[in-house]
Amino acid sequence: MKERPCCARCGSPRVVKSGHVLGKQRWWRRACRYQFTRTNAPDTPNTVKRAAVNLYGHGLSFRTTARLLGTTAQSVLCWVCGYVDQYCTRPEPGDAVVVELDEMWHFLGCRSTRVWIWKACNRDTGKLIDWECGGRDAETFRRLLTRLQRWKVRLYCTDAFVVYDQTLALGIHYQGKDQTVALERAQQRHWTAALRRCSILVSRSMAMIERRVALAHLHVNRDAPPDMYRLPIGNSTAFA
């Protein structure tokens, strides 16, 4: 009888079989609810990891990305989370700017539960400078507004949504679609493809919605490393 592996999270050897992934036995530790696959293969090349993050950022699901790269959805999830947590931080405040504000919604858990994503864009540079996920209410917007005060904003440009009128002070607030075109441009919509209103995707956690927006912010601002777009074409070991 083959020796059972120890749990990669808690180190316990009391694990049970939980199906197969890519022909490999998958194990499950009931106590800590952790699934893992025992493998002695070398670490995945960085080119494959970057390709996974790139494909996910373009709107592909974890499962589709894993199928294209010959890996597992759990591995793609870990690579995306690690990349976003390391590189996709909010920009540091700069000089006085003109900020455009807009909100869009996405599904959380099921299609009857909506999460609103509030976005702030620097109109002078066209870059996303901050975002906030939550409800379509004044409380969520105030969390975003508190962080935007560090930017010394001289003018907020918004649409006619009532929350903006109730929260922003007179003299620094302009309402009108003619001054909120940056957040409606194709580039913004492209990098948030999985968060569009017509999307059939449903996110399982608020943390992944935050990471999706953070990854989109990195590409919209053109701050991604140059090797981010190098796909491992021709690397036979990457697709074995």
C-alpha positions in Angstrom: 0.0 0.0 0.0 1.4 3.4 -1.0 2.1 5.9 1.7 -0.4 8.7 1.9 1.0 12.2 1.7 0.8 14.8 4.4 -1.5 17.8 4.1 0.3 20.7 2.5 -1.4 23.2 4.9 -1.5 21.5 8.3 1.0 18.7 7.8 -1.4 15.9 8.9 -1.2 12.5 7.2 -4.9 11.9 7.7 -6.1 12.7 4.2 -8.6 11.0 1.8 -8.7 10.6 -1.9 -10.6 13.3 -3.8 -10.6 12.4 -7.5 -8.0 13.0 -10.1 -6.6 16.1 -11.9 -4.6 15.7 -15.1 -4.2 12.0 -14.3 -2.8 12.7 -10.8 -4.4 11.7 -7.5 -6.0 14.6 -5.6 -6.2 14.5 -1.8 -8.4 16.2 0.7 -7.9 17.0 4.4 -11.3 17.2 6.1 -10.2 19.1 9.2 -8.7 22.1 7.4 -10.8 21.6 4.2 -7.7 21.8 2.0 -7.3 19.9 -1.3 -3.9 19.3 -2.9 -2.1 17.1 -5.5 1.1 15.4 -4.6 3.7 16.0 -7.2 7.5 15.7 -7.4 7.7 17.7 -10.6 9.9 20.9 -10.8 8.4 24.3 -10.2 6.4 25.8 -13.1 8.4 28.2 -15.2 7.8 31.9 -14.7 6.8 32.3 -18.3 3.8 30.0 -17.8 2.8 31.8 -14.6 2.9 35.2 -16.4 0.9 33.8 -19.3 -1.7 32.5 -16.8 -2.1 36.0 -15.2 -2.2 37.6 -18.7 -4.9 35.3 -20.0 -7.0 35.7 -16.8 -6.6 39.5 -17.1 -8.0 39.3 -20.7 -11.2 37.7 -19.3 -10.6 34.0 -19.5 -11.7 31.8 -16.5 -9.4 29.9 -14.3 -10.5 26.6 -15.8 -10.0 27.7 -19.4 -6.6 29.2 -18.6 -5.5 26.0 -16.9 -6.7 23.9 -19.9 -4.7 26.1 -22.3 -1.5 26.0 -20.3 -1.7 22.3 -19.2 -2.1 23.0 -15.5 -4.8 23.2 -12.9 -7.3 25.9 -12.0 -6.1 26.0 -8.4 -2.5 26.7 -9.6 -3.8 29.5 -11.9 -5.7 31.0 -8.9 -2.5 30.9 -6.7 -0.4 32.6 -9.4 -3.0 35.3 -10.1 -3.5 36.1 -6.3 0.3 36.2 -5.8 0.9 38.5 -8.8 -1.9 40.9 -7.9 -1.0 41.1 -4.2 2.7 41.8 -5.1 2.3 44.2 -8.1 -1.2 45.6 -8.3 -1.1 48.3 -5.6 -3.0 51.5 -5.8 -1.0 54.5 -7.2 0.6 57.0 -4.8 -1.1 60.4 -4.6 0.2 63.1 -6.9 -0.6 66.8 -7.6 -4.0 68.3 -7.8 -6.0 66.5 -10.4 -9.4 66.3 -12.1 -11.1 63.0 -11.3 -13.8 61.2 -13.2 -16.1 58.9 -11.1 -18.3 56.1 -12.4 -19.7 52.8 -11.1 -20.5 49.4 -12.7 -21.9 46.2 -11.3 -20.9 42.6 -11.2 -22.4 39.4 -9.7 -21.2 37.8 -6.4 -22.2 34.3 -5.5 -25.3 34.3 -7.8 -26.9 36.4 -10.4 -29.4 38.0 -8.0 -26.6 39.5 -5.8 -24.8 42.5 -7.3 -21.6 44.1 -6.2 -21.0 47.7 -7.3 -17.5 48.7 -8.4 -16.7 52.4 -8.0 -13.8 53.7 -10.1 -11.9 56.9 -10.1 -9.9 58.0 -13.1 -7.3 60.8 -13.5 -8.7 62.8 -16.5 -5.3 64.3 -17.3 -3.5 61.0 -17.7 -6.4 58.6 -18.3 -5.2 56.3 -15.5 -7.2 54.6 -12.8 -6.1 55.9 -9.5 -8.5 54.1 -7.1 -11.5 51.9 -6.8 -13.9 50.5 -4.2 -16.2 47.5 -4.2 -19.5 47.3 -2.2 -23.1 48.5 -2.6 -24.4 51.4 -4.7 -24.8 53.6 -1.7 -23.3 56.6 0.0 -21.4 54.6 2.5 -19.4 52.7 -0.1 -18.7 55.9 -2.1 -17.5 57.7 1.1 -14.8 55.0 1.6 -13.5 55.8 -1.9 -13.8 59.5 -1.4 -11.8 59.4 1.9 -8.8 57.9 0.0 -9.2 60.3 -2.9 -8.7 63.3 -0.6 -5.0 62.5 -0.5 -4.9 63.5 -4.2 -5.9 67.1 -3.6 -8.7 66.8 -6.2 -9.7 70.2 -7.6 -12.7 68.9 -9.5 -14.9 65.7 -9.5 -16.7 64.9 -12.8 -19.7 62.5 -12.5 -23.0 61.5 -14.0 -26.3 62.5 -12.5 -26.4 59.7 -9.9 -27.9 61.1 -6.7 -25.2 59.9 -4.3 -22.6 62.2 -6.0 -24.9 65.2 -5.6 -25.5 64.4 -1.9 -21.9 63.7 -1.0 -19.6 66.0 -3.0 -19.3 69.6 -2.0 -20.4 72.5 -4.2 -17.7 74.2 -6.2 -15.7 71.0 -6.8 -18.4 68.9 -8.5 -19.5 68.8 -12.1 -22.3 66.6 -13.2 -22.6 65.7 -16.9 -21.8 62.9 -19.3 -19.7 65.2 -21.5 -16.9 65.2 -18.9 -17.0 61.5 -17.9 -15.9 59.9 -21.2 -12.5 58.5 -20.0 -14.2 55.8 -17.9 -16.4 54.9 -20.8 -13.6 54.4 -23.3 -13.0 51.0 -25.0 -9.7 50.5 -23.2 -11.4 50.6 -19.8 -14.1 48.3 -20.8 -11.6 45.9 -22.5 -9.5 45.2 -19.3 -12.6 44.8 -17.2 -14.2 42.4 -19.7 -15.2 39.9 -17.0 -17.0 42.6 -15.0 -19.2 43.9 -17.8 -22.9 44.1 -17.3 -23.6 41.5 -19.9 -21.2 39.1 -18.4 -22.4 35.6 -17.5 -19.6 35.2 -15.0 -20.3 35.1 -11.3 -17.5 35.6 -8.8 -17.4 33.5 -5.7 -15.7 36.0 -3.3 -15.3 39.8 -2.9 -11.5 39.3 -2.7 -11.4 38.0 -6.3 -13.5 40.9 -7.5 -11.0 43.3 -5.9 -8.1 41.4 -7.5 -9.8 41.5 -10.9 -10.2 45.2 -10.7 -6.6 45.6 -9.4 -5.3 43.6 -12.4 -7.3 45.7 -14.8 -5.9 48.8 -13.2 -2.4 47.6 -13.9 -3.0 47.1 -17.6 -5.1 50.2 -18.1 -2.3 52.3 -16.6 0.3 50.4 -18.7 2.3 49.6 -15.6 2.6 45.9 -16.3 6.2 44.5 -16.6 7.3 44.1 -20.3 7.7 40.3 -19.9 4.1 40.1 -18.8 2.9 39.6 -22.4 5.5 36.9 -23.3 3.6 33.7 -23.8 5.5 30.4 -23.5 5.0 29.4 -27.2 7.2 26.6 -28.3 8.2 25.6 -24.7 7.3 22.0 -24.8 8.0 21.5 -21.1 5.4 24.2 -20.2 2.6 22.3 -21.9 3.6 18.7 -21.0 
